[in-house]
Amino acid sequence: MAFALAAAGTPASLREVALAYAFGWAENMVQAAIKAVPLGQSAGQRMLGALVEAIPATVDAALVLRDGERMAFTPMLAVLSARHETQYSRLFRS
C-alpha cells in the first residue's frame, strides 16, 4: 500500500513502477535467503543478477494480462508463515 501511494505521487509509468517493485521484492527475498540459509553474499548477488535479467520480461508479460487472467497460488505461504512463529531460530527475533 505504501509503495503504491508513493508511486502514485511520481510521474513514473506503470511499467517503471512495476519494475521497481519487482526489483525491491527480489532484493528482499535474496537478502532474506542470505540470512536464513547457507547462502553467501557472492551467491546471493549471482541469484539477484539472474532475477534482474528476468524481471523486465516478466513485468511486460504481467502488464498485458486481463483482470481475469491474474492470479496467485501460494498455499504454502500461510503454512510456512504459521510455522515460523514456533521455530526455535527465527530470522528476525522480536
C-alpha positions as CSV (number, residue, x, y, z in Angstrom):
1,M,0.0,0.0,0.0
2,A,2.8,2.5,0.9
3,F,4.7,1.7,-2.3
4,A,1.5,2.2,-4.4
5,L,0.8,5.5,-2.6
6,A,4.4,6.7,-3.1
7,A,4.4,5.7,-6.7
8,A,1.1,7.4,-7.4
9,G,2.8,10.7,-6.5
10,T,5.5,10.3,-9.1
11,P,5.5,10.8,-12.9
12,A,6.7,7.2,-13.3
13,S,4.9,4.9,-15.8
14,L,3.1,1.8,-14.6
15,R,5.9,-0.3,-16.2
16,E,8.6,1.7,-14.3
17,V,6.7,1.3,-11.0
18,A,6.2,-2.5,-11.6
19,L,9.9,-2.8,-12.4
20,A,10.9,-1.0,-9.2
21,Y,8.5,-3.1,-7.1
22,A,9.7,-6.4,-8.7
23,F,13.3,-5.5,-8.1
24,G,12.7,-4.5,-4.5
25,W,10.8,-7.7,-3.9
26,A,13.6,-9.8,-5.5
27,E,16.3,-8.0,-3.5
28,N,14.3,-8.5,-0.3
29,M,13.9,-12.2,-0.9
30,V,17.6,-12.7,-1.7
31,Q,18.7,-10.8,1.4
32,A,16.4,-13.0,3.5
33,A,17.9,-16.1,1.9
34,I,21.4,-14.9,2.6
35,K,20.5,-14.6,6.3
36,A,18.3,-17.7,6.6
37,V,20.1,-20.4,4.6
38,P,23.8,-21.1,4.0
39,L,24.0,-18.7,1.0
40,G,27.0,-16.4,0.8
41,Q,27.0,-12.8,-0.4
42,S,28.5,-13.8,-3.8
43,A,25.9,-16.5,-4.4
44,G,23.2,-14.0,-3.4
45,Q,24.5,-11.4,-5.8
46,R,24.6,-14.0,-8.6
47,M,21.0,-15.0,-7.8
48,L,19.9,-11.4,-7.8
49,G,21.6,-10.8,-11.1
50,A,19.7,-13.7,-12.7
51,L,16.4,-12.3,-11.3
52,V,17.2,-8.8,-12.5
53,E,17.6,-10.3,-16.0
54,A,14.2,-11.9,-15.9
55,I,12.3,-9.1,-14.3
56,P,11.7,-6.9,-17.4
57,A,10.1,-9.7,-19.5
58,T,8.1,-10.9,-16.5
59,V,6.7,-7.4,-15.9
60,D,5.9,-7.0,-19.5
61,A,4.0,-10.3,-19.6
62,A,2.1,-9.3,-16.4
63,L,1.1,-5.9,-17.8
64,V,-0.8,-7.4,-20.7
65,L,-2.8,-9.8,-18.6
66,R,-6.5,-9.1,-18.3
67,D,-8.1,-9.0,-14.8
68,G,-9.5,-12.5,-15.1
69,E,-6.1,-13.9,-16.1
70,R,-4.2,-12.6,-13.0
71,M,-3.9,-15.0,-10.1
72,A,-1.7,-16.0,-7.2
73,F,-1.4,-19.5,-5.9
74,T,0.7,-19.7,-2.8
75,P,-0.8,-22.3,-0.5
76,M,2.5,-22.9,1.4
77,L,3.0,-19.3,2.2
78,A,0.4,-19.4,5.0
79,V,1.6,-22.7,6.3
80,L,5.3,-21.6,6.4
81,S,4.3,-18.3,8.0
82,A,2.5,-20.1,10.7
83,R,5.4,-22.5,11.3
84,H,7.8,-19.5,11.6
85,E,6.1,-18.4,14.8
86,T,7.1,-21.6,16.6
87,Q,10.6,-22.2,15.2
88,Y,13.4,-22.0,17.7
89,S,15.7,-20.0,15.4
90,R,13.9,-17.2,13.6
91,L,15.3,-14.8,11.0
92,F,14.2,-11.7,13.0
93,R,13.6,-12.1,16.7
94,S,11.3,-9.6,18.3
